[in-house]
Amino acid sequence: TDVSGTRHLVRPSGTGYVLAANHTSFFDPVLLIGTLHRLGLRPAVLATAGLWRVPLLGRALTREGYVPVHRGDRRAGDALRAAADALAEGRGVLVYPEGGLPR
């Protein structure tokens, strides 16, 4: 797979960053996260909490440091706190602003 535009991912060492990505198919996260890992970037990924209910997937997401987003729930702020912590540590945060696939 060819990846273009990686020069835009250069950042000063130790500074946090936010990546906002489009989410138009189920393959988007797989391709983007795979590309980021090849570039040596391992951002905290905010993902819908429903994914943690999928057998084995939830454990894998937790192991990889993904952050569940509980929409419309009193725990919704936990994801924002986790994102703020990652940024303060100089890590990146990957979000999908649409909050899911388009209908």
PyMOL commands that set and color helices and strands:
alter all, ss='L'
color gray80, all
select helices_A, chain A and resi 6-9+27-38+49-53+57-63+76-88
alter helices_A, ss='H'
color red, helices_A
select strands_A, chain A and resi 17-20+44-48+67-69+92-95
alter strands_A, ss='S'
color yellow, strands_A
deselect
rebuild
show_as cartoon
